[in-house]
Amino acid sequence: MLTDADVADYRTFGFVVLRGLLEADEAVALRAEVDGALRDAYGSAFDDREEEFGGIAGHDLPMMGPRTPRSRDLVGDPRLLGTAARLLRTTALPGSATGTLFFGSAPLHDDYGIPVEGVKFVTYLDPLAAADGALRLLPCSHLPGVEERLAAWRAANPVADEAELAALVDRLPLTVAATRPGDVIAFGFHTWHASVGGRNRYQWSVEYHADPVGEAEHRAVAESVADDLHWAERHPGYPHWDDTWLHPSDPQRAALSARLRELGMFRITEDGAAASPAHGRGDGDGRGG
């Protein structure tokens, strides 16, 4: 249950860990669904582990169709949708859930270079501590004006390999979000984070945009949608959206879906065939470095 203290922590520091938001048996079933879907979609390439330092490597897959019903339905679950709305202080507009198997470390980064507001929910499907690649978050990095200073600082402090990254992360005031299956980390789109030392860790995630108001916010969402089109459908049978979202029968879901369509958020599926195919975001614990 989301408390007032959780909300205050999120708004002040840019993140909060929601312990046991999912039941233990849900987490077990979700891990099996993520693992099965990735193995099916990647086939013989599932065991490939191509890594290049500086990127964030992994296998990722939209999990919003009939082959991944637990994931798809969890996106609209009040525990997530309602929590997102409360954290954002407005209607929360869901994006596609993603199942990912990460291979290695994630350099310090935030998820959006676009001034769009939202919250990302991440749950790791195995126990993780610092040594296993648990997510590390930089408190207050989401605040106005901080991102530009951090970007300049990062440019002045490049890292060439895993050892340098580990040394850099160890000297920074990062919070280690050690978690067990069922815990959910909520962090803002502009909160900086990293992961060091982890190998082959499963994650499920979903992003919720704040419903835009005014011309500037609408432009930012449109830019975000345009960016998403680069990640259009790459795996047959694993769409970003299916008919339970595109053409829902439930009136409440229908109203939310109408707003998503109005803002172009369904284009990744409905117009996806026209977009250029690409490799996965390669974004490890975020959208990208």
C-alpha positions in Angstrom: 0.0 0.0 0.0 1.3 3.4 -1.0 1.8 5.7 2.1 2.1 9.4 2.4 5.7 8.9 3.3 6.3 6.9 0.1 4.8 9.8 -1.9 7.0 12.3 -0.1 10.1 10.3 -0.7 9.4 9.9 -4.4 8.7 13.6 -4.9 11.7 14.7 -2.9 14.4 12.2 -3.9 13.0 11.0 -7.3 12.4 7.4 -6.4 10.9 5.0 -3.8 11.0 1.3 -3.3 7.6 -0.2 -2.7 8.2 -3.4 -0.7 6.0 -6.3 -1.5 3.7 -4.5 -3.9 3.4 -7.7 -5.8 2.6 -11.0 -4.1 5.5 -13.6 -4.0 3.5 -16.0 -6.2 2.8 -13.3 -8.7 6.5 -12.5 -9.0 7.3 -16.2 -9.6 4.7 -16.5 -12.3 5.8 -13.2 -13.9 9.4 -14.5 -14.0 8.3 -17.7 -15.7 6.3 -15.6 -18.2 9.3 -13.3 -19.0 11.7 -16.2 -19.3 9.4 -18.2 -21.5 8.6 -15.3 -23.8 12.2 -14.3 -24.3 13.3 -17.8 -25.0 10.5 -18.1 -27.5 11.1 -14.8 -29.2 14.9 -15.0 -29.4 15.1 -18.7 -30.2 18.6 -19.9 -30.9 19.9 -16.3 -30.2 18.7 -16.5 -26.6 22.1 -17.6 -25.3 24.0 -14.9 -27.2 25.7 -12.5 -24.9 27.0 -9.7 -27.1 28.3 -6.9 -24.9 30.2 -3.7 -25.6 31.2 -1.6 -22.7 29.4 1.7 -22.6 26.1 0.3 -23.8 23.6 -1.5 -21.7 23.1 -5.0 -23.2 20.2 -7.4 -22.9 17.3 -9.1 -24.6 14.1 -7.2 -24.3 10.5 -7.8 -25.4 7.2 -6.1 -25.3 4.9 -8.1 -23.1 1.4 -6.8 -23.9 -0.2 -9.5 -26.0 -2.1 -12.8 -25.4 1.1 -14.7 -25.0 2.0 -12.7 -21.9 -1.3 -12.1 -20.2 0.1 -11.6 -16.7 2.3 -8.8 -17.8 -0.3 -7.2 -20.1 -3.0 -7.2 -17.3 -0.6 -5.9 -14.7 -0.2 -2.7 -16.6 -3.8 -1.8 -15.8 -3.8 -3.1 -12.3 -4.8 -0.5 -9.7 -1.8 -1.2 -7.6 0.4 0.2 -10.5 -2.0 2.5 -12.4 -3.3 4.0 -9.2 0.1 4.4 -7.6 1.4 6.1 -10.7 -1.5 8.5 -10.7 -0.8 9.4 -7.1 2.9 9.9 -7.6 2.4 12.0 -10.7 -0.6 13.9 -9.3 -2.5 13.5 -12.5 -4.0 10.8 -14.8 -1.3 8.2 -15.5 -1.1 7.0 -19.1 0.5 3.6 -19.4 3.1 2.5 -21.9 3.9 -1.0 -23.0 5.3 -3.4 -20.4 8.7 -4.8 -21.2 10.4 -8.0 -20.1 14.2 -8.0 -20.1 17.2 -10.2 -19.4 20.2 -7.9 -18.7 23.6 -9.2 -19.4 25.9 -6.7 -17.6 26.3 -3.3 -16.1 24.4 -0.1 -16.7 26.5 3.1 -16.7 25.0 6.1 -14.8 22.2 7.6 -16.9 18.7 8.8 -17.0 15.9 7.5 -19.2 14.7 10.5 -21.1 16.5 13.4 -22.8 13.0 14.7 -23.6 11.3 17.0 -21.1 8.4 14.6 -20.6 7.2 13.7 -17.1 6.4 10.2 -15.9 7.3 7.4 -13.6 8.8 4.0 -14.3 8.1 0.9 -12.3 10.7 -1.8 -12.2 10.6 -5.2 -10.5 13.6 -7.6 -10.6 12.5 -11.2 -10.6 15.4 -12.6 -8.6 16.8 -11.3 -5.3 19.4 -8.6 -6.0 21.9 -6.8 -3.8 24.7 -4.4 -4.7 27.1 -7.2 -5.8 24.4 -8.8 -8.0 23.7 -5.6 -10.0 20.9 -4.1 -7.9 19.7 -0.8 -9.2 21.5 2.3 -7.7 19.7 5.6 -7.8 21.1 9.1 -7.4 18.8 11.1 -4.9 17.5 14.4 -6.1 19.0 14.0 -9.6 15.5 14.6 -11.1 15.3 18.2 -9.8 15.3 21.1 -12.3 18.7 22.2 -13.3 20.5 19.1 -11.9 20.3 17.1 -15.2 22.4 19.6 -17.1 25.1 19.6 -14.4 25.1 15.8 -14.2 25.5 15.6 -18.0 28.5 17.9 -17.9 30.0 16.0 -14.9 29.6 12.7 -16.7 31.3 14.1 -19.8 34.2 15.2 -17.6 34.4 11.8 -15.9 34.4 9.1 -18.6 34.9 5.5 -17.8 36.6 3.1 -20.1 35.9 -0.3 -18.5 33.9 -2.2 -15.9 36.6 -1.5 -13.2 36.5 2.2 -13.7 32.7 2.2 -13.7 32.7 0.3 -10.4 35.2 2.7 -8.8 33.1 5.7 -10.0 29.9 4.3 -8.7 31.4 3.4 -5.4 32.5 7.0 -4.8 29.1 8.5 -5.6 26.2 9.0 -3.1 24.0 6.4 -4.9 21.3 4.5 -3.0 21.4 0.8 -3.6 17.9 -0.5 -4.1 18.4 -4.1 -2.9 15.2 -6.0 -3.7 13.4 -9.3 -3.5 10.8 -10.6 -6.0 7.6 -8.6 -5.4 9.4 -5.4 -4.6 8.8 -2.6 -7.1 11.1 0.4 -7.6 9.3 3.6 -8.8 11.5 6.3 -10.2 11.0 9.4 -12.3 11.9 9.5 -16.0 14.8 12.0 -15.1 16.2 10.2 -12.1 19.8 9.0 -12.7 20.6 5.4 -12.0 23.2 2.7 -12.6 23.9 -0.9 -12.1 27.3 -2.6 -11.6 28.4 -6.2 -11.4 25.2 -7.9 -12.3 24.9 -10.7 -14.8 21.8 -12.3 -16.4 19.2 -10.6 -14.3 15.5 -10.6 -15.2 13.5 -7.4 -15.0 9.9 -6.5 -15.7 9.1 -2.8 -16.2 6.4 -0.4 -17.3 6.3 3.4 -17.8 3.5 5.8 -17.1 3.4 9.2 -18.6 1.7 12.1 -16.9 -1.3 13.2 -18.9 0.0 16.3 -20.7 -1.5 19.8 -20.2 -0.6 22.7 -22.4 1.3 23.0 -25.6 4.8 22.4 -24.2 3.8 19.2 -22.5 1.9 17.9 -25.6 5.0 18.6 -27.7 7.2 16.7 -25.3 4.8 13.7 -25.4 4.7 13.8 -29.2 8.5 13.8 -29.3 8.5 10.8 -26.9 6.0 8.9 -29.2 8.2 9.7 -32.2 11.2 8.3 -30.4 9.3 5.1 -29.5 8.5 4.4 -33.2 12.2 3.4 -33.6 11.3 0.4 -31.4 8.3 -0.7 -33.4 7.3 -4.4 -33.6 10.4 -6.6 -33.9 9.1 -10.0 -32.7 6.0 -11.5 -34.3 3.5 -12.5 -31.7 4.7 -9.9 -29.2 3.0 -6.6 -29.9 3.3 -3.4 -27.9 -0.5 -3.4 -27.6 -3.3 -5.9 -28.2 -7.1 -5.6 -28.5 -7.6 -5.5 -24.7 -6.0 -2.1 -24.9 -6.7 -1.0 -28.5 -10.4 -1.9 -28.4 -11.4 -2.5 -24.8 -15.0 -3.3 -23.8 -14.7 -1.9 -20.3 -15.9 1.7 -20.2 -13.1 2.9 -17.8 -10.4 1.2 -19.9 -12.0 2.6 -23.1 -11.7 6.2 -21.8 -8.1 5.6 -21.0 -7.4 4.0 -24.3 -9.1 6.8 -26.1 -6.7 9.3 -24.5 -3.7 7.1 -25.4 -4.9 6.9 -29.1 -5.5 10.7 -29.1 -1.9 11.3 -28.0 -0.5 8.8 -30.6 0.7 6.3 -28.1 -0.8 3.4 -30.0 1.1 4.3 -33.2 3.9 2.0 -32.3 1.5 -0.9 -33.0 -1.0 0.6 -35.4 1.6 2.3 -37.6 4.5 0.2 -36.5 4.9 -1.5 -39.8 5.9 1.8 -41.4 8.7 2.4 -38.8 12.2 1.3 -39.4 13.1 -1.9 -37.5 15.8 -1.6 -35.0 17.8 -3.7 -32.5 16.6 -3.6 -28.9 16.9 -0.4 -27.0 19.9 -2.0 -25.4 19.0 0.1 -22.4 19.6 -2.3 -19.5 18.0 -0.5 -16.6 16.6 2.4 -18.5 15.8 3.6 -22.0 19.3 4.3 -22.8 22.7 5.7 -21.8 
